[in-house]
Amino acid sequence: MNPADGAEDPRLEHLVDGIVRLAAGELDARIEPSEKGDAIDAVITGVNLLAEELGHIYTELEERVAARTAMLRRTQVELEQMAKTDALTGLANRTLLNERIQEAIRTGTDSGGAPAVLVLDLDSFKAINDTLGHSAGDAVLIEISRRLRSVVRASDTVARLGGDEFAALITGANADEVLLIAHRAWEAIQERIGIGTESVWPTASIGISLSDGSYSAEELMRDADIAMYQAKAQGRNKVQLFHPDMLDAVQERSRITTELRTAAASGQLALLYQPVIELASGRVTGVEALIRWHHPVHGTIMPDNFISIAEETGLILELGRWVLHEGVAQLCRWKQQAPQLTDFRLHINLSAAELLRSDLVADVTESLTTNEIEPSRLVLEITESVLMSRKSVEQQVLEKLRALGVGLQIDDFGTGYSSISYLRELPADTVKVDRSLIKNLETDLRQQKFVAAILQLISAAELEAIVEGIETAGQAAALQAMGCLYGQGYYYGRPVPAAEILPRISPS
């Protein structure tokens, strides 16, 4: 075959066309060889073989890409699942719960059925971790999650919000059904949980928020949380339905917290002083410093209305610091005005949180030194429960305060543990008997015997007793007859400003 004849061979045109189609990605394109079996047919056969090989390679590549894509999708789903699931219990976490609440609100708006949220917090869970260890605590949380799953319906969502706090989203249920589920959860939680050879009986405080169709997910969670804390405030181990006035109370507490932060700097805080009396002589032996908040709008606010808020928010540390500095400075002024009062003592209440303040001992020392006050003239009143349940840190602080020479007094004795076995071991000098024990002292013979026995126990423990809340001459006489040395109360004087104290105690 000469070149001229080959140039006109139609197979060449088919060959070029086939190669172009292959290059364009048509891997199934094939070129039909002729029966000549010459060089052109050999090239056509080679191109067809190449196309077939490319097809195999491409198919295998597609399969690999598909497998890798599927794996990546599975991994993504798993990661999303992990990001929305609590690792310990397998429950939904806060993120997933929030998404489902939002979806329930949307679908509920369309169907007319509003969702409800339960927020549940275990009572005294920290004690389980402290006594049995964190692995035991984890076992309790896992069992609680199982019990919660068992009391809700398949359409509901149970979530762990963190720590020992759980929540449940209830959909398509009326108020009575939601309350029934909440009480089932409350009952199920209280059943015994075995941890090795130990047993625990957990309890929980549960708050319920019922949507009216206009609530957001954040508002539902907020209101359920408020109701739960209300249940705790009422004594724990309760189921509490949210009411709008609870939100008003929370907002009021928030306002008080904000304004309390600047109260000291604004000069709104003041100390009043209530005399401590030697019953036999009527002599004033000291005073207890009592804080008052003179609010520019709301007038005088008593400590019962803000001390608990200060303790919850940590502001009690700053309030305690202010009371210490102001009280000791006032004691210095009295000392300068009446130097003959060498044994006159100042009583200051010390909160549990302040015992954990790292600079407490240094602050007390500096305040006494700066004002040239002998440590024995300062008495720190500490609640009975703190003294009896003290841990190593509190114990060290109390020992340092005693070594400094500061007086320590058990406050509100008779309202807490009141354990006789503890009485001799307490790092204290005096015991203040709570006012509740002398309320019926004049008319109740059994109460008289009871108070007399308490005073004898305090004396046997080589401690001195101060009885608070004395309001009548009869109470004062009865206590003196029982051998009580000291007292305070409205019968002897109400809390008064510092300027009114010296005229009462200085010689005329």
Solvent accessible surface area in square Angstrom, and as a share of the most:
residue,aa,sasa,rsa
1,M,163,0.73
2,N,80,0.41
3,P,119,0.75
4,A,67,0.52
5,D,77,0.40
6,G,9,0.08
7,A,80,0.62
8,E,141,0.63
9,D,15,0.08
10,P,85,0.53
11,R,18,0.06
12,L,63,0.31
13,E,128,0.57
14,H,108,0.48
15,L,17,0.08
16,V,92,0.53
17,D,74,0.38
18,G,3,0.03
19,I,80,0.41
20,V,90,0.52
21,R,91,0.33
22,L,21,0.11
23,A,91,0.70
24,A,79,0.62
25,G,52,0.50
26,E,77,0.34
27,L,40,0.20
28,D,118,0.61
29,A,3,0.03
30,R,108,0.40
31,I,11,0.06
32,E,148,0.66
33,P,55,0.34
34,S,42,0.27
35,E,181,0.81
36,K,140,0.59
37,G,63,0.60
38,D,47,0.24
39,A,78,0.60
40,I,21,0.11
41,D,7,0.03
42,A,66,0.51
43,V,76,0.44
44,I,1,0.00
45,T,64,0.37
46,G,37,0.35
47,V,20,0.11
48,N,26,0.13
49,L,113,0.56
50,L,101,0.50
51,A,0,0.00
52,E,81,0.36
53,E,91,0.41
54,L,68,0.34
55,G,18,0.18
56,H,113,0.51
57,I,93,0.47
58,Y,110,0.42
59,T,69,0.40
60,E,85,0.38
61,L,96,0.48
62,E,87,0.39
63,E,108,0.48
64,R,157,0.57
65,V,86,0.50
66,A,61,0.47
67,A,63,0.49
68,R,145,0.53
69,T,47,0.27
70,A,39,0.30
71,M,86,0.39
72,L,108,0.54
73,R,159,0.58
74,R,140,0.51
75,T,58,0.33
76,Q,104,0.46
77,V,95,0.55
78,E,102,0.46
79,L,104,0.52
80,E,84,0.38
81,Q,109,0.49
82,M,136,0.61
83,A,67,0.52
84,K,58,0.25
85,T,29,0.17
86,D,23,0.12
87,A,110,0.85
88,L,59,0.29
89,T,13,0.08
90,G,44,0.42
91,L,6,0.03
92,A,10,0.07
93,N,31,0.16
94,R,124,0.45
95,T,73,0.42
96,L,25,0.13
97,L,1,0.01
98,N,46,0.24
99,E,66,0.30
100,R,110,0.40
101,I,0,0.00
102,Q,67,0.30
103,E,80,0.36
104,A,11,0.09
105,I,30,0.15
106,R,136,0.50
107,T,66,0.39
108,G,7,0.06
109,T,92,0.53
110,D,127,0.66
111,S,94,0.61
112,G,70,0.68
113,G,33,0.32
114,A,34,0.26
115,P,4,0.03
116,A,3,0.02
117,V,0,0.00
118,L,8,0.04
119,V,1,0.00
120,L,8,0.04
121,D,22,0.12
122,L,4,0.02
123,D,16,0.08
124,S,70,0.45
125,F,19,0.08
126,K,133,0.56
127,A,51,0.40
128,I,20,0.10
129,N,28,0.14
130,D,87,0.45
131,T,107,0.62
132,L,56,0.28
133,G,28,0.26
134,H,133,0.59
135,S,92,0.59
136,A,6,0.05
137,G,1,0.01
138,D,57,0.30
139,A,41,0.32
140,V,0,0.00
141,L,5,0.03
142,I,80,0.41
143,E,36,0.16
144,I,0,0.00
145,S,1,0.01
146,R,130,0.48
147,R,17,0.06
148,L,11,0.05
149,R,110,0.40
150,S,77,0.50
151,V,16,0.09
152,V,23,0.13
153,R,86,0.32
154,A,114,0.88
155,S,77,0.50
156,D,15,0.08
157,T,9,0.05
158,V,12,0.07
159,A,0,0.00
160,R,35,0.13
161,L,23,0.11
162,G,36,0.35
163,G,47,0.46
164,D,27,0.14
165,E,34,0.15
166,F,1,0.00
167,A,3,0.02
168,A,8,0.06
169,L,6,0.03
170,I,1,0.01
171,T,35,0.20
172,G,65,0.63
173,A,20,0.15
174,N,89,0.46
175,A,47,0.36
176,D,108,0.56
177,E,78,0.35
178,V,1,0.00
179,L,53,0.26
180,L,105,0.52
181,I,6,0.03
182,A,0,0.00
183,H,78,0.35
184,R,89,0.33
185,A,3,0.02
186,W,67,0.23
187,E,103,0.46
188,A,16,0.13
189,I,0,0.00
190,Q,52,0.23
191,E,107,0.48
192,R,126,0.46
193,I,9,0.05
194,G,43,0.42
195,I,30,0.15
196,G,83,0.80
197,T,141,0.82
198,E,87,0.39
199,S,42,0.27
200,V,18,0.11
201,W,160,0.56
202,P,9,0.06
203,T,37,0.22
204,A,0,0.00
205,S,0,0.00
206,I,1,0.00
207,G,0,0.00
208,I,0,0.00
209,S,0,0.00
210,L,56,0.28
211,S,16,0.11
212,D,104,0.54
213,G,40,0.38
214,S,90,0.58
215,Y,49,0.19
216,S,44,0.28
217,A,3,0.02
218,E,107,0.48
219,E,63,0.28
220,L,0,0.00
221,M,28,0.13
222,R,97,0.36
223,D,1,0.00
224,A,0,0.00
225,D,46,0.24
226,I,19,0.10
227,A,0,0.00
228,M,1,0.00
229,Y,128,0.49
230,Q,64,0.29
231,A,0,0.00
232,K,40,0.17
233,A,83,0.64
234,Q,89,0.40
235,G,57,0.55
236,R,110,0.40
237,N,46,0.24
238,K,80,0.34
239,V,33,0.19
240,Q,27,0.12
241,L,49,0.25
242,F,23,0.10
243,H,85,0.38
244,P,98,0.62
245,D,95,0.49
246,M,19,0.08
247,L,34,0.17
248,D,88,0.46
249,A,53,0.41
250,V,60,0.34
251,Q,101,0.45
252,E,74,0.33
253,R,87,0.32
254,S,63,0.41
255,R,63,0.23
256,I,16,0.08
257,T,18,0.10
258,T,88,0.51
259,E,53,0.24
260,L,6,0.03
261,R,142,0.52
262,T,77,0.45
263,A,0,0.00
264,A,43,0.33
265,A,102,0.79
266,S,66,0.43
267,G,64,0.62
268,Q,34,0.15
269,L,13,0.06
270,A,30,0.23
271,L,15,0.07
272,L,33,0.17
273,Y,4,0.01
274,Q,15,0.07
275,P,2,0.01
276,V,2,0.01
277,I,1,0.01
278,E,43,0.19
279,L,12,0.06
280,A,80,0.62
281,S,76,0.49
282,G,41,0.40
283,R,108,0.40
284,V,14,0.08
285,T,18,0.11
286,G,1,0.01
287,V,0,0.00
288,E,13,0.06
289,A,4,0.03
290,L,35,0.18
291,I,16,0.08
292,R,20,0.07
293,W,0,0.00
294,H,82,0.37
295,H,15,0.07
296,P,104,0.65
297,V,119,0.68
298,H,101,0.45
299,G,34,0.33
300,T,76,0.44
301,I,18,0.09
302,M,90,0.40
303,P,29,0.18
304,D,131,0.68
305,N,89,0.45
306,F,0,0.00
307,I,45,0.23
308,S,51,0.33
309,I,7,0.03
310,A,0,0.00
311,E,88,0.40
312,E,124,0.56
313,T,59,0.34
314,G,36,0.35
315,L,18,0.09
316,I,11,0.05
317,L,57,0.28
318,E,100,0.45
319,L,9,0.05
320,G,9,0.09
321,R,61,0.22
322,W,57,0.20
323,V,18,0.10
324,L,7,0.03
325,H,76,0.34
326,E,60,0.27
327,G,0,0.00
328,V,0,0.00
329,A,26,0.20
330,Q,17,0.07
331,L,0,0.00
332,C,19,0.11
333,R,95,0.35
334,W,5,0.02
335,K,56,0.24
336,Q,133,0.59
337,Q,121,0.54
338,A,2,0.02
339,P,92,0.58
340,Q,98,0.43
341,L,30,0.15
342,T,99,0.57
343,D,83,0.43
344,F,4,0.02
345,R,71,0.26
346,L,0,0.00
347,H,9,0.04
348,I,5,0.02
349,N,61,0.31
350,L,13,0.06
351,S,19,0.12
352,A,52,0.40
353,A,40,0.31
354,E,5,0.02
355,L,0,0.00
356,L,104,0.52
357,R,17,0.06
358,S,121,0.78
359,D,54,0.28
360,L,2,0.01
361,V,33,0.19
362,A,65,0.51
363,D,14,0.07
364,V,0,0.00
365,T,49,0.29
366,E,113,0.51
367,S,10,0.06
368,L,5,0.02
369,T,98,0.57
370,T,103,0.60
371,N,26,0.13
372,E,131,0.59
373,I,8,0.04
374,E,79,0.35
375,P,44,0.27
376,S,64,0.41
377,R,11,0.04
378,L,0,0.00
379,V,2,0.01
380,L,1,0.01
381,E,2,0.01
382,I,0,0.00
383,T,52,0.30
384,E,3,0.01
385,S,49,0.32
386,V,21,0.12
387,L,0,0.00
388,M,9,0.04
389,S,62,0.40
390,R,56,0.20
391,K,124,0.52
392,S,75,0.48
393,V,79,0.45
394,E,28,0.12
395,Q,49,0.22
396,Q,103,0.46
397,V,18,0.11
398,L,0,0.00
399,E,91,0.41
400,K,117,0.50
401,L,0,0.00
402,R,110,0.40
403,A,91,0.71
404,L,50,0.25
405,G,35,0.33
406,V,4,0.03
407,G,4,0.03
408,L,1,0.00
409,Q,0,0.00
410,I,0,0.00
411,D,14,0.07
412,D,45,0.23
413,F,13,0.05
414,G,27,0.26
415,T,83,0.48
416,G,44,0.42
417,Y,131,0.50
418,S,42,0.27
419,S,31,0.20
420,I,115,0.58
421,S,84,0.54
422,Y,84,0.32
423,L,5,0.03
424,R,195,0.71
425,E,117,0.52
426,L,9,0.04
427,P,11,0.07
428,A,5,0.04
429,D,50,0.26
430,T,9,0.05
431,V,0,0.00
432,K,1,0.00
433,V,0,0.00
434,D,15,0.08
435,R,123,0.45
436,S,57,0.37
437,L,21,0.10
438,I,1,0.00
439,K,150,0.63
440,N,80,0.41
441,L,0,0.00
442,E,86,0.39
443,T,122,0.71
444,D,52,0.27
445,L,116,0.58
446,R,203,0.74
447,Q,40,0.18
448,Q,50,0.22
449,K,133,0.56
450,F,105,0.44
451,V,0,0.00
452,A,23,0.18
453,A,47,0.36
454,I,16,0.08
455,L,10,0.05
456,Q,123,0.54
457,L,65,0.32
458,I,1,0.00
459,S,76,0.49
460,A,74,0.57
461,A,14,0.10
462,E,157,0.71
463,L,20,0.10
464,E,74,0.33
465,A,10,0.07
466,I,6,0.03
467,V,0,0.00
468,E,17,0.07
469,G,7,0.06
470,I,0,0.00
471,E,98,0.44
472,T,54,0.31
473,A,58,0.45
474,G,28,0.27
475,Q,13,0.06
476,A,9,0.07
477,A,61,0.47
478,A,24,0.18
479,L,0,0.00
480,Q,84,0.37
481,A,92,0.71
482,M,46,0.21
483,G,52,0.50
484,C,6,0.04
485,L,91,0.45
486,Y,42,0.16
487,G,0,0.00
488,Q,4,0.02
489,G,4,0.03
490,Y,107,0.41
491,Y,100,0.38
492,Y,36,0.14
493,G,16,0.15
494,R,144,0.53
495,P,25,0.16
496,V,31,0.18
497,P,65,0.41
498,A,20,0.16
499,A,89,0.69
500,E,90,0.40
501,I,1,0.01
502,L,24,0.12
503,P,102,0.64
504,R,115,0.42
505,I,24,0.12
506,S,38,0.24
507,P,105,0.66
508,S,164,1.06
